[in-house]
Amino acid sequence: MGGRKAQRVRVCPICGSTRLRKESPLSGWLTPEIWVCPDCGYRGPIYGEIEVEVGEDGAKREEREG
């Protein structure tokens, strides 16, 4: 049917990794939102976003900057 959907994914501003995680569950609630990259060690409030095309089966099809 529809085929593909675009999904936005957070990326590390230093190394481009998509494995960014919030520093703690309270990050963004009681304290400013802080993101941590396990690949390069980045820690800060800034992140990038890319759009990823996802097929009906959930598989990633194509990446493009958003």
Beta strands, then each sheet from edge to edge (+ up, - down):
strand 1: 4-11
strand 2: 21-22
strand 3: 35-36
strand 4: 43-44
strand 5: 48-55
strand 6: 60-65
sheet 1: 1+ 5- 6+
sheet 2: 2+ 3- 4+
end
